[in-house]
Amino acid sequence: MGTTQLYDKTESYNHKRHREFELSNREFAFRIRQRFPKSLTKEFLLVDLVNNVDQLAEA
């Protein structure tokens, strides 16, 4: 999308936990996703980007 914004939080998809925490001055966010592929594909990343476009820092 051409964005150069750097985010200070790392997000991780998983099946069990949904929480945010800080470790060594870095923020981590675990998000529950019921279905995601074992190996990421360009198609999955594109659909995920479109689904989460409202979370981008740039307008």
C-alpha distance matrix in Angstrom:
0.0 3.8 5.6 9.2 10.9 13.4 14.9 18.6 19.0 18.8 18.6 20.7 21.4 25.1 27.9 30.3 29.0 27.0 27.3 26.0 28.0 28.1 29.4 30.0 28.1 24.9 23.7 23.2 22.4 23.8 22.6 24.8 23.3 26.1 24.4 21.9 22.5 24.4 22.1 18.3 16.9 13.6 14.5 15.3 12.1 10.1 12.8 12.9 9.3 10.2 13.6 12.5 9.9 12.9 13.2 10.2 12.0 10.2 11.1
3.8 0.0 3.8 6.6 9.3 12.1 14.5 18.2 19.2 19.4 19.9 22.3 23.5 27.3 30.4 32.5 31.0 29.0 28.9 27.1 28.7 28.4 29.4 29.5 27.5 24.6 23.9 23.9 23.7 25.5 24.8 27.2 26.1 29.0 27.5 24.8 25.2 26.8 24.2 20.6 19.4 16.1 17.6 18.4 15.0 13.5 16.4 16.2 12.6 13.9 17.0 15.5 12.8 15.3 15.0 11.5 12.2 10.1 11.6
5.6 3.8 0.0 3.8 5.6 8.7 11.0 14.7 16.0 16.7 17.5 20.3 21.9 25.7 28.9 30.7 28.8 26.6 26.1 24.1 25.5 25.1 26.3 26.4 24.2 21.3 20.6 21.0 20.9 23.1 22.6 25.4 24.7 28.0 26.9 24.4 25.1 26.6 24.4 20.8 20.2 17.4 18.9 18.9 15.3 14.4 16.9 15.8 12.2 13.9 16.4 14.1 11.5 13.4 12.5 8.8 8.9 7.3 9.8
9.2 6.6 3.8 0.0 3.8 6.4 9.6 13.0 15.0 16.0 17.6 20.6 22.7 26.4 29.9 31.3 29.2 27.1 26.2 23.7 24.7 23.7 24.6 24.2 21.9 19.4 19.3 20.2 20.8 23.3 23.4 26.6 26.3 29.7 28.7 26.1 26.7 27.7 25.4 22.1 22.0 19.4 21.4 21.2 17.4 17.2 19.8 18.3 14.9 17.1 19.3 16.6 14.5 16.0 14.3 10.7 9.8 9.0 12.2
10.9 9.3 5.6 3.8 0.0 3.8 6.5 9.9 12.0 13.6 15.3 18.7 21.0 24.7 28.0 29.2 26.7 24.4 23.2 20.6 21.5 20.6 21.8 21.7 19.1 16.6 16.3 17.4 17.9 20.8 21.1 24.4 24.5 28.1 27.7 25.3 26.4 27.4 25.6 22.3 22.7 20.5 22.2 21.4 17.7 17.7 19.8 17.7 14.5 16.8 18.3 15.1 13.3 14.1 11.8 8.5 7.0 7.4 11.1
13.4 12.1 8.7 6.4 3.8 0.0 3.8 6.7 9.1 10.7 13.1 16.4 19.3 22.7 26.3 27.1 24.6 22.5 21.1 18.2 18.7 17.4 18.3 18.0 15.7 13.1 13.1 14.4 15.6 18.5 19.5 23.0 23.5 27.1 26.8 24.3 25.4 25.9 24.3 21.4 22.3 20.7 22.6 21.4 17.7 18.6 20.6 18.0 15.4 18.3 19.2 15.9 15.0 15.7 12.8 10.2 9.1 10.7 14.4
14.9 14.5 11.0 9.6 6.5 3.8 0.0 3.8 5.6 7.7 10.0 13.6 16.5 19.8 23.3 23.8 21.1 19.0 17.3 14.5 15.1 14.2 15.5 15.8 13.4 10.5 9.8 11.0 12.0 15.1 16.2 19.8 20.7 24.4 24.5 22.3 23.8 24.4 23.2 20.5 21.9 20.8 22.4 20.6 17.1 18.3 19.7 16.7 14.6 17.5 17.8 14.2 14.0 14.3 10.8 9.4 8.7 11.4 15.0
18.6 18.2 14.7 13.0 9.9 6.7 3.8 0.0 3.8 6.8 9.9 13.4 16.7 19.6 23.0 23.0 20.0 18.0 15.8 12.5 12.3 10.8 12.1 12.2 9.7 6.9 6.7 8.8 10.7 14.2 16.0 19.7 21.2 24.9 25.5 23.4 25.0 25.1 24.4 22.1 24.0 23.3 25.0 22.8 19.6 21.3 22.5 19.1 17.6 20.6 20.3 16.7 17.1 17.0 13.3 12.5 11.6 14.7 18.2
19.0 19.2 16.0 15.0 12.0 9.1 5.6 3.8 0.0 3.8 6.4 9.9 13.2 15.9 19.2 19.2 16.2 14.3 12.3 9.2 9.7 9.2 10.8 12.1 10.2 6.7 4.7 5.5 6.9 10.4 12.2 16.0 17.6 21.3 22.1 20.2 22.0 22.3 21.9 19.8 22.1 21.8 23.2 20.6 17.7 19.8 20.5 16.9 16.0 19.0 18.3 14.8 16.0 15.9 12.1 12.4 12.4 15.8 19.0
18.8 19.4 16.7 16.0 13.6 10.7 7.7 6.8 3.8 0.0 3.8 6.7 10.2 13.0 16.6 16.9 14.4 13.2 11.9 9.6 10.2 10.2 11.0 12.6 11.9 8.0 6.4 4.8 6.1 8.5 10.6 14.1 15.4 18.9 19.4 17.3 18.7 18.7 18.3 16.5 19.1 19.3 20.8 18.1 15.4 18.0 18.8 15.2 14.9 18.3 17.5 14.5 16.2 16.9 13.3 13.6 14.6 17.7 20.7
18.6 19.9 17.5 17.6 15.3 13.1 10.0 9.9 6.4 3.8 0.0 3.8 6.8 9.8 13.3 14.0 11.8 10.4 10.1 8.9 10.7 12.0 13.2 15.6 15.0 11.2 8.7 5.9 4.7 5.8 7.0 10.5 11.6 15.2 15.8 13.9 15.9 16.3 16.4 14.6 17.2 17.7 18.7 15.6 13.4 16.1 16.2 12.5 12.9 16.1 14.8 12.2 14.6 15.3 12.1 13.2 15.0 18.1 20.6
20.7 22.3 20.3 20.6 18.7 16.4 13.6 13.4 9.9 6.7 3.8 0.0 3.8 6.4 10.1 11.2 9.7 9.5 10.1 10.1 11.8 13.5 14.2 16.8 17.0 13.4 11.1 7.6 6.2 4.9 6.1 8.6 9.5 12.7 13.2 11.4 13.2 13.1 13.8 12.7 15.8 17.1 18.0 14.6 13.2 16.4 16.3 12.7 14.1 17.3 15.7 13.9 16.7 17.8 15.0 16.3 18.5 21.4 23.8
21.4 23.5 21.9 22.7 21.0 19.3 16.5 16.7 13.2 10.2 6.8 3.8 0.0 3.8 7.2 9.2 8.7 8.9 10.9 12.0 14.3 16.6 17.5 20.4 20.6 17.1 14.5 10.9 8.6 6.0 4.9 5.8 5.9 9.0 9.5 8.0 10.4 11.0 12.4 11.5 14.6 16.2 16.4 12.7 12.3 15.4 14.6 11.3 13.6 16.2 14.2 13.2 16.6 17.8 15.6 17.4 20.1 22.8 24.7
25.1 27.3 25.7 26.4 24.7 22.7 19.8 19.6 15.9 13.0 9.8 6.4 3.8 0.0 3.8 5.9 6.6 8.2 10.8 12.8 14.9 17.5 18.2 21.4 22.1 18.8 16.3 12.6 10.3 6.8 6.2 5.2 5.9 7.8 9.0 8.5 10.9 10.9 13.2 13.4 16.6 18.9 18.8 15.1 15.3 18.5 17.3 14.3 17.1 19.4 17.1 16.5 20.0 21.0 18.9 21.0 23.6 26.4 28.2
27.9 30.4 28.9 29.9 28.0 26.3 23.3 23.0 19.2 16.6 13.3 10.1 7.2 3.8 0.0 3.8 6.5 8.7 12.0 14.8 17.0 20.0 20.9 24.3 25.1 22.0 19.3 15.7 13.1 9.4 8.1 5.3 5.9 5.9 8.2 9.2 11.8 12.0 15.1 15.7 18.7 21.1 20.6 16.9 17.8 20.7 18.9 16.3 19.4 21.2 18.5 18.4 22.2 22.9 21.2 23.7 26.4 29.2 30.7
30.3 32.5 30.7 31.3 29.2 27.1 23.8 23.0 19.2 16.9 14.0 11.2 9.2 5.9 3.8 0.0 3.8 7.0 10.0 13.2 15.1 18.3 19.3 22.9 23.8 21.2 18.5 14.9 12.6 8.9 8.6 6.3 8.7 9.0 11.9 13.0 15.5 15.4 18.4 19.0 22.2 24.5 24.1 20.3 20.9 23.8 22.1 19.1 21.9 23.8 20.9 20.4 24.0 24.3 22.3 25.0 27.3 30.4 32.1
29.0 31.0 28.8 29.2 26.7 24.6 21.1 20.0 16.2 14.4 11.8 9.7 8.7 6.6 6.5 3.8 0.0 3.8 6.2 9.4 11.5 14.9 16.3 20.0 20.5 18.0 15.1 11.8 9.4 6.0 6.6 6.0 9.4 11.0 13.9 14.5 17.3 17.3 19.8 19.8 23.0 24.9 24.7 20.9 20.8 23.6 22.1 18.8 21.1 23.1 20.2 19.0 22.5 22.4 20.1 22.8 24.8 28.1 29.9
27.0 29.0 26.6 27.1 24.4 22.5 19.0 18.0 14.3 13.2 10.4 9.5 8.9 8.2 8.7 7.0 3.8 0.0 3.8 7.2 10.2 13.8 16.0 19.6 19.5 16.9 13.5 10.6 7.4 5.0 4.7 5.5 9.2 11.6 14.5 15.2 18.3 18.9 21.0 20.4 23.2 24.5 24.2 20.5 20.0 22.4 20.8 17.3 19.2 21.0 18.0 16.5 19.9 19.3 17.0 19.9 21.8 25.1 26.8
27.3 28.9 26.1 26.2 23.2 21.1 17.3 15.8 12.3 11.9 10.1 10.1 10.9 10.8 12.0 10.0 6.2 3.8 0.0 3.8 6.7 10.4 13.0 16.6 16.3 14.0 10.7 8.4 5.8 5.3 6.9 8.9 12.5 15.2 17.9 18.1 21.0 21.4 23.1 22.3 25.2 26.2 26.3 22.7 21.6 24.0 22.8 19.2 20.4 22.5 19.7 17.5 20.5 19.6 16.8 19.5 20.8 24.4 26.3
26.0 27.1 24.1 23.7 20.6 18.2 14.5 12.5 9.2 9.6 8.9 10.1 12.0 12.8 14.8 13.2 9.4 7.2 3.8 0.0 3.8 7.2 10.2 13.5 12.8 10.6 7.1 5.6 4.3 6.2 8.6 11.6 14.9 18.0 20.2 19.8 22.5 22.7 23.8 22.7 25.5 26.3 26.7 23.3 21.7 24.0 23.4 19.6 20.2 22.5 20.2 17.4 19.9 19.0 15.7 17.9 18.7 22.4 24.7
28.0 28.7 25.5 24.7 21.5 18.7 15.1 12.3 9.7 10.2 10.7 11.8 14.3 14.9 17.0 15.1 11.5 10.2 6.7 3.8 0.0 3.8 6.7 10.3 9.9 8.4 5.8 5.5 6.6 8.6 11.8 14.7 17.9 20.9 23.0 22.3 24.6 24.3 25.4 24.5 27.5 28.3 29.2 25.9 24.0 26.6 26.3 22.5 22.9 25.5 23.5 20.6 22.8 22.0 18.5 20.3 20.5 24.3 26.9
28.1 28.4 25.1 23.7 20.6 17.4 14.2 10.8 9.2 10.2 12.0 13.5 16.6 17.5 20.0 18.3 14.9 13.8 10.4 7.2 3.8 0.0 3.8 6.7 6.1 5.4 4.5 6.1 8.8 11.4 14.7 17.9 20.8 24.0 25.7 24.6 26.6 26.0 26.6 25.7 28.6 29.3 30.6 27.5 25.3 27.8 28.0 24.2 24.2 27.1 25.5 22.3 24.1 23.4 19.7 20.9 20.6 24.2 27.2
29.4 29.4 26.3 24.6 21.8 18.3 15.5 12.1 10.8 11.0 13.2 14.2 17.5 18.2 20.9 19.3 16.3 16.0 13.0 10.2 6.7 3.8 0.0 3.8 5.5 5.4 6.5 7.6 10.9 13.0 16.6 19.6 22.3 25.4 26.8 25.4 26.9 25.8 26.3 25.6 28.8 29.6 31.3 28.3 26.1 28.9 29.4 25.7 25.8 29.0 27.6 24.6 26.4 26.1 22.3 23.1 22.9 26.4 29.6
30.0 29.5 26.4 24.2 21.7 18.0 15.8 12.2 12.1 12.6 15.6 16.8 20.4 21.4 24.3 22.9 20.0 19.6 16.6 13.5 10.3 6.7 3.8 0.0 3.8 5.5 8.4 10.3 14.0 16.3 19.9 23.0 25.5 28.6 29.8 28.1 29.2 28.0 28.1 27.4 30.4 31.0 33.0 30.3 27.8 30.5 31.4 27.8 27.5 30.8 29.8 26.6 28.1 27.9 24.1 24.3 23.7 26.9 30.3
28.1 27.5 24.2 21.9 19.1 15.7 13.4 9.7 10.2 11.9 15.0 17.0 20.6 22.1 25.1 23.8 20.5 19.5 16.3 12.8 9.9 6.1 5.5 3.8 0.0 3.8 6.8 9.9 13.3 16.3 19.6 23.0 25.5 28.8 30.1 28.4 29.8 29.1 29.0 27.8 30.5 30.7 32.6 30.0 27.2 29.6 30.5 26.9 26.2 29.3 28.4 24.9 26.0 25.5 21.7 21.8 20.8 24.0 27.4
24.9 24.6 21.3 19.4 16.6 13.1 10.5 6.9 6.7 8.0 11.2 13.4 17.1 18.8 22.0 21.2 18.0 16.9 14.0 10.6 8.4 5.4 5.4 5.5 3.8 0.0 3.8 6.6 10.1 13.2 16.3 19.8 22.1 25.5 26.6 24.7 26.2 25.6 25.4 24.1 26.8 27.0 28.8 26.1 23.4 25.8 26.7 23.1 22.5 25.7 24.8 21.5 22.7 22.5 18.7 18.8 18.2 21.5 24.9
23.7 23.9 20.6 19.3 16.3 13.1 9.8 6.7 4.7 6.4 8.7 11.1 14.5 16.3 19.3 18.5 15.1 13.5 10.7 7.1 5.8 4.5 6.5 8.4 6.8 3.8 0.0 3.8 6.7 10.1 13.0 16.6 19.0 22.5 23.8 22.3 24.2 24.0 24.1 22.7 25.4 25.6 27.0 24.1 21.6 23.9 24.4 20.6 20.2 23.2 22.0 18.6 20.2 19.7 15.9 16.7 16.5 20.1 23.1
23.2 23.9 21.0 20.2 17.4 14.4 11.0 8.8 5.5 4.8 5.9 7.6 10.9 12.6 15.7 14.9 11.8 10.6 8.4 5.6 5.5 6.1 7.6 10.3 9.9 6.6 3.8 0.0 3.8 6.6 9.8 13.3 15.6 19.0 20.3 18.9 20.8 20.5 21.0 19.7 22.6 23.3 24.5 21.4 19.2 21.9 22.1 18.3 18.5 21.6 20.1 17.1 19.2 19.1 15.5 16.7 17.4 20.9 23.7
22.4 23.7 20.9 20.8 17.9 15.6 12.0 10.7 6.9 6.1 4.7 6.2 8.6 10.3 13.1 12.6 9.4 7.4 5.8 4.3 6.6 8.8 10.9 14.0 13.3 10.1 6.7 3.8 0.0 3.8 6.3 9.9 12.4 15.9 17.5 16.5 18.9 19.2 20.0 18.6 21.4 22.1 22.7 19.4 17.6 20.1 19.7 15.9 16.5 19.2 17.2 14.5 17.1 16.8 13.5 15.4 16.6 20.2 22.6
23.8 25.5 23.1 23.3 20.8 18.5 15.1 14.2 10.4 8.5 5.8 4.9 6.0 6.8 9.4 8.9 6.0 5.0 5.3 6.2 8.6 11.4 13.0 16.3 16.3 13.2 10.1 6.6 3.8 0.0 3.8 6.7 9.5 12.6 14.5 13.8 16.4 16.6 18.0 17.1 20.1 21.4 21.7 18.1 17.0 19.8 19.0 15.3 16.8 19.4 17.0 15.0 18.1 18.2 15.3 17.5 19.4 22.7 24.8
22.6 24.8 22.6 23.4 21.1 19.5 16.2 16.0 12.2 10.6 7.0 6.1 4.9 6.2 8.1 8.6 6.6 4.7 6.9 8.6 11.8 14.7 16.6 19.9 19.6 16.3 13.0 9.8 6.3 3.8 0.0 3.8 6.3 9.7 11.7 11.5 14.7 15.7 17.2 16.1 18.7 19.9 19.6 15.9 15.3 17.7 16.3 12.8 14.7 16.8 14.0 12.5 16.0 16.1 13.8 16.4 18.8 21.9 23.6
24.8 27.2 25.4 26.6 24.4 23.0 19.8 19.7 16.0 14.1 10.5 8.6 5.8 5.2 5.3 6.3 6.0 5.5 8.9 11.6 14.7 17.9 19.6 23.0 23.0 19.8 16.6 13.3 9.9 6.7 3.8 0.0 3.8 6.4 9.1 10.0 13.4 14.6 16.9 16.2 18.8 20.4 19.7 15.9 16.1 18.5 16.6 13.5 16.1 17.7 14.7 14.1 17.9 18.1 16.4 19.2 21.9 24.8 26.1
23.3 26.1 24.7 26.3 24.5 23.5 20.7 21.2 17.6 15.4 11.6 9.5 5.9 5.9 5.9 8.7 9.4 9.2 12.5 14.9 17.9 20.8 22.3 25.5 25.5 22.1 19.0 15.6 12.4 9.5 6.3 3.8 0.0 3.8 5.6 6.7 10.3 12.3 14.4 13.7 15.9 17.6 16.5 12.7 13.6 15.9 13.7 11.1 14.3 15.6 12.7 13.0 16.8 17.7 16.5 19.1 22.2 24.6 25.7
26.1 29.0 28.0 29.7 28.1 27.1 24.4 24.9 21.3 18.9 15.2 12.7 9.0 7.8 5.9 9.0 11.0 11.6 15.2 18.0 20.9 24.0 25.4 28.6 28.8 25.5 22.5 19.0 15.9 12.6 9.7 6.4 3.8 0.0 3.8 6.8 10.2 12.1 14.9 14.9 16.9 19.0 17.5 13.9 15.6 17.8 15.3 13.4 16.9 17.9 15.0 16.0 19.7 20.6 19.9 22.5 25.7 28.0 28.9
24.4 27.5 26.9 28.7 27.7 26.8 24.5 25.5 22.1 19.4 15.8 13.2 9.5 9.0 8.2 11.9 13.9 14.5 17.9 20.2 23.0 25.7 26.8 29.8 30.1 26.6 23.8 20.3 17.5 14.5 11.7 9.1 5.6 3.8 0.0 3.8 6.9 9.5 12.0 12.0 13.7 15.9 14.3 10.9 13.2 15.4 13.0 11.8 15.5 16.5 14.2 15.7 19.2 20.8 20.2 22.4 25.8 27.7 28.6
21.9 24.8 24.4 26.1 25.3 24.3 22.3 23.4 20.2 17.3 13.9 11.4 8.0 8.5 9.2 13.0 14.5 15.2 18.1 19.8 22.3 24.6 25.4 28.1 28.4 24.7 22.3 18.9 16.5 13.8 11.5 10.0 6.7 6.8 3.8 0.0 3.8 6.7 8.6 8.3 10.3 12.7 11.7 8.2 10.2 13.0 11.4 10.0 13.6 15.2 13.6 14.7 18.0 20.1 19.2 20.8 24.2 26.0 27.2
22.5 25.2 25.1 26.7 26.4 25.4 23.8 25.0 22.0 18.7 15.9 13.2 10.4 10.9 11.8 15.5 17.3 18.3 21.0 22.5 24.6 26.6 26.9 29.2 29.8 26.2 24.2 20.8 18.9 16.4 14.7 13.4 10.3 10.2 6.9 3.8 0.0 3.8 5.3 6.0 8.0 11.3 10.8 8.0 10.4 13.3 12.5 11.8 15.1 16.9 16.0 17.3 20.1 22.6 21.8 22.8 26.2 27.8 29.0
24.4 26.8 26.6 27.7 27.4 25.9 24.4 25.1 22.3 18.7 16.3 13.1 11.0 10.9 12.0 15.4 17.3 18.9 21.4 22.7 24.3 26.0 25.8 28.0 29.1 25.6 24.0 20.5 19.2 16.6 15.7 14.6 12.3 12.1 9.5 6.7 3.8 0.0 3.8 6.5 9.4 13.0 13.4 11.0 12.6 16.0 15.8 14.7 17.7 20.0 19.2 19.9 22.7 25.3 23.9 24.8 28.0 29.7 31.3
22.1 24.2 24.4 25.4 25.6 24.3 23.2 24.4 21.9 18.3 16.4 13.8 12.4 13.2 15.1 18.4 19.8 21.0 23.1 23.8 25.4 26.6 26.3 28.1 29.0 25.4 24.1 21.0 20.0 18.0 17.2 16.9 14.4 14.9 12.0 8.6 5.3 3.8 0.0 3.8 6.5 10.1 11.4 9.6 10.8 14.1 14.7 14.1 16.4 19.0 18.9 19.6 21.9 24.8 23.5 23.8 26.9 28.2 30.0
18.3 20.6 20.8 22.1 22.3 21.4 20.5 22.1 19.8 16.5 14.6 12.7 11.5 13.4 15.7 19.0 19.8 20.4 22.3 22.7 24.5 25.7 25.6 27.4 27.8 24.1 22.7 19.7 18.6 17.1 16.1 16.2 13.7 14.9 12.0 8.3 6.0 6.5 3.8 0.0 3.8 6.9 8.4 6.6 7.1 10.5 11.5 10.8 12.9 15.5 15.8 16.4 18.4 21.5 20.3 20.4 23.5 24.7 26.3
16.9 19.4 20.2 22.0 22.7 22.3 21.9 24.0 22.1 19.1 17.2 15.8 14.6 16.6 18.7 22.2 23.0 23.2 25.2 25.5 27.5 28.6 28.8 30.4 30.5 26.8 25.4 22.6 21.4 20.1 18.7 18.8 15.9 16.9 13.7 10.3 8.0 9.4 6.5 3.8 0.0 3.8 5.3 5.3 6.4 8.7 10.1 10.7 12.4 14.5 15.5 16.6 18.1 21.5 20.9 20.6 23.9 24.5 25.8
13.6 16.1 17.4 19.4 20.5 20.7 20.8 23.3 21.8 19.3 17.7 17.1 16.2 18.9 21.1 24.5 24.9 24.5 26.2 26.3 28.3 29.3 29.6 31.0 30.7 27.0 25.6 23.3 22.1 21.4 19.9 20.4 17.6 19.0 15.9 12.7 11.3 13.0 10.1 6.9 3.8 0.0 3.8 5.5 5.2 6.1 8.7 9.8 10.4 12.3 14.2 15.3 16.0 19.6 19.4 18.6 21.8 21.9 23.0
14.5 17.6 18.9 21.4 22.2 22.6 22.4 25.0 23.2 20.8 18.7 18.0 16.4 18.8 20.6 24.1 24.7 24.2 26.3 26.7 29.2 30.6 31.3 33.0 32.6 28.8 27.0 24.5 22.7 21.7 19.6 19.7 16.5 17.5 14.3 11.7 10.8 13.4 11.4 8.4 5.3 3.8 0.0 3.8 5.5 5.1 6.2 8.5 9.8 10.7 12.3 14.2 15.2 18.8 19.1 18.8 22.3 22.4 23.0
15.3 18.4 18.9 21.2 21.4 21.4 20.6 22.8 20.6 18.1 15.6 14.6 12.7 15.1 16.9 20.3 20.9 20.5 22.7 23.3 25.9 27.5 28.3 30.3 30.0 26.1 24.1 21.4 19.4 18.1 15.9 15.9 12.7 13.9 10.9 8.2 8.0 11.0 9.6 6.6 5.3 5.5 3.8 0.0 3.8 5.5 5.2 6.0 8.5 10.0 10.5 12.2 14.0 17.2 17.1 17.4 21.0 21.7 22.6
12.1 15.0 15.3 17.4 17.7 17.7 17.1 19.6 17.7 15.4 13.4 13.2 12.3 15.3 17.8 20.9 20.8 20.0 21.6 21.7 24.0 25.3 26.1 27.8 27.2 23.4 21.6 19.2 17.6 17.0 15.3 16.1 13.6 15.6 13.2 10.2 10.4 12.6 10.8 7.1 6.4 5.2 5.5 3.8 0.0 3.8 5.5 5.0 6.0 8.6 9.8 10.4 11.7 15.1 14.6 14.4 17.8 18.5 19.7
10.1 13.5 14.4 17.2 17.7 18.6 18.3 21.3 19.8 18.0 16.1 16.4 15.4 18.5 20.7 23.8 23.6 22.4 24.0 24.0 26.6 27.8 28.9 30.5 29.6 25.8 23.9 21.9 20.1 19.8 17.7 18.5 15.9 17.8 15.4 13.0 13.3 16.0 14.1 10.5 8.7 6.1 5.1 5.5 3.8 0.0 3.8 5.4 5.1 6.3 8.6 9.9 10.3 14.0 14.4 13.8 17.3 17.3 17.9
12.8 16.4 16.9 19.8 19.8 20.6 19.7 22.5 20.5 18.8 16.2 16.3 14.6 17.3 18.9 22.1 22.1 20.8 22.8 23.4 26.3 28.0 29.4 31.4 30.5 26.7 24.4 22.1 19.7 19.0 16.3 16.6 13.7 15.3 13.0 11.4 12.5 15.8 14.7 11.5 10.1 8.7 6.2 5.2 5.5 3.8 0.0 3.8 5.4 5.1 6.1 8.6 9.9 13.1 14.0 14.4 18.1 18.4 18.6
12.9 16.2 15.8 18.3 17.7 18.0 16.7 19.1 16.9 15.2 12.5 12.7 11.3 14.3 16.3 19.1 18.8 17.3 19.2 19.6 22.5 24.2 25.7 27.8 26.9 23.1 20.6 18.3 15.9 15.3 12.8 13.5 11.1 13.4 11.8 10.0 11.8 14.7 14.1 10.8 10.7 9.8 8.5 6.0 5.0 5.4 3.8 0.0 3.8 5.5 5.0 6.2 8.4 11.3 11.3 12.1 15.9 16.9 17.6
9.3 12.6 12.2 14.9 14.5 15.4 14.6 17.6 16.0 14.9 12.9 14.1 13.6 17.1 19.4 21.9 21.1 19.2 20.4 20.2 22.9 24.2 25.8 27.5 26.2 22.5 20.2 18.5 16.5 16.8 14.7 16.1 14.3 16.9 15.5 13.6 15.1 17.7 16.4 12.9 12.4 10.4 9.8 8.5 6.0 5.1 5.4 3.8 0.0 3.8 5.4 5.2 5.7 9.2 9.3 9.2 12.9 13.4 14.2
10.2 13.9 13.9 17.1 16.8 18.3 17.5 20.6 19.0 18.3 16.1 17.3 16.2 19.4 21.2 23.8 23.1 21.0 22.5 22.5 25.5 27.1 29.0 30.8 29.3 25.7 23.2 21.6 19.2 19.4 16.8 17.7 15.6 17.9 16.5 15.2 16.9 20.0 19.0 15.5 14.5 12.3 10.7 10.0 8.6 6.3 5.1 5.5 3.8 0.0 3.8 5.5 5.2 8.5 10.1 10.3 14.0 14.0 13.7
13.6 17.0 16.4 19.3 18.3 19.2 17.8 20.3 18.3 17.5 14.8 15.7 14.2 17.1 18.5 20.9 20.2 18.0 19.7 20.2 23.5 25.5 27.6 29.8 28.4 24.8 22.0 20.1 17.2 17.0 14.0 14.7 12.7 15.0 14.2 13.6 16.0 19.2 18.9 15.8 15.5 14.2 12.3 10.5 9.8 8.6 6.1 5.0 5.4 3.8 0.0 3.8 5.9 7.9 9.3 10.9 14.6 15.4 15.2
12.5 15.5 14.1 16.6 15.1 15.9 14.2 16.7 14.8 14.5 12.2 13.9 13.2 16.5 18.4 20.4 19.0 16.5 17.5 17.4 20.6 22.3 24.6 26.6 24.9 21.5 18.6 17.1 14.5 15.0 12.5 14.1 13.0 16.0 15.7 14.7 17.3 19.9 19.6 16.4 16.6 15.3 14.2 12.2 10.4 9.9 8.6 6.2 5.2 5.5 3.8 0.0 3.8 5.4 5.7 7.5 11.2 12.6 13.0
9.9 12.8 11.5 14.5 13.3 15.0 14.0 17.1 16.0 16.2 14.6 16.7 16.6 20.0 22.2 24.0 22.5 19.9 20.5 19.9 22.8 24.1 26.4 28.1 26.0 22.7 20.2 19.2 17.1 18.1 16.0 17.9 16.8 19.7 19.2 18.0 20.1 22.7 21.9 18.4 18.1 16.0 15.2 14.0 11.7 10.3 9.9 8.4 5.7 5.2 5.9 3.8 0.0 3.8 5.4 5.6 9.1 9.6 9.5
12.9 15.3 13.4 16.0 14.1 15.7 14.3 17.0 15.9 16.9 15.3 17.8 17.8 21.0 22.9 24.3 22.4 19.3 19.6 19.0 22.0 23.4 26.1 27.9 25.5 22.5 19.7 19.1 16.8 18.2 16.1 18.1 17.7 20.6 20.8 20.1 22.6 25.3 24.8 21.5 21.5 19.6 18.8 17.2 15.1 14.0 13.1 11.3 9.2 8.5 7.9 5.4 3.8 0.0 3.8 5.6 8.2 9.3 8.8
13.2 15.0 12.5 14.3 11.8 12.8 10.8 13.3 12.1 13.3 12.1 15.0 15.6 18.9 21.2 22.3 20.1 17.0 16.8 15.7 18.5 19.7 22.3 24.1 21.7 18.7 15.9 15.5 13.5 15.3 13.8 16.4 16.5 19.9 20.2 19.2 21.8 23.9 23.5 20.3 20.9 19.4 19.1 17.1 14.6 14.4 14.0 11.3 9.3 10.1 9.3 5.7 5.4 3.8 0.0 3.8 6.4 8.8 9.8
10.2 11.5 8.8 10.7 8.5 10.2 9.4 12.5 12.4 13.6 13.2 16.3 17.4 21.0 23.7 25.0 22.8 19.9 19.5 17.9 20.3 20.9 23.1 24.3 21.8 18.8 16.7 16.7 15.4 17.5 16.4 19.2 19.1 22.5 22.4 20.8 22.8 24.8 23.8 20.4 20.6 18.6 18.8 17.4 14.4 13.8 14.4 12.1 9.2 10.3 10.9 7.5 5.6 5.6 3.8 0.0 3.8 5.6 7.4
12.0 12.2 8.9 9.8 7.0 9.1 8.7 11.6 12.4 14.6 15.0 18.5 20.1 23.6 26.4 27.3 24.8 21.8 20.8 18.7 20.5 20.6 22.9 23.7 20.8 18.2 16.5 17.4 16.6 19.4 18.8 21.9 22.2 25.7 25.8 24.2 26.2 28.0 26.9 23.5 23.9 21.8 22.3 21.0 17.8 17.3 18.1 15.9 12.9 14.0 14.6 11.2 9.1 8.2 6.4 3.8 0.0 3.8 6.7
10.2 10.1 7.3 9.0 7.4 10.7 11.4 14.7 15.8 17.7 18.1 21.4 22.8 26.4 29.2 30.4 28.1 25.1 24.4 22.4 24.3 24.2 26.4 26.9 24.0 21.5 20.1 20.9 20.2 22.7 21.9 24.8 24.6 28.0 27.7 26.0 27.8 29.7 28.2 24.7 24.5 21.9 22.4 21.7 18.5 17.3 18.4 16.9 13.4 14.0 15.4 12.6 9.6 9.3 8.8 5.6 3.8 0.0 3.8
11.1 11.6 9.8 12.2 11.1 14.4 15.0 18.2 19.0 20.7 20.6 23.8 24.7 28.2 30.7 32.1 29.9 26.8 26.3 24.7 26.9 27.2 29.6 30.3 27.4 24.9 23.1 23.7 22.6 24.8 23.6 26.1 25.7 28.9 28.6 27.2 29.0 31.3 30.0 26.3 25.8 23.0 23.0 22.6 19.7 17.9 18.6 17.6 14.2 13.7 15.2 13.0 9.5 8.8 9.8 7.4 6.7 3.8 0.0
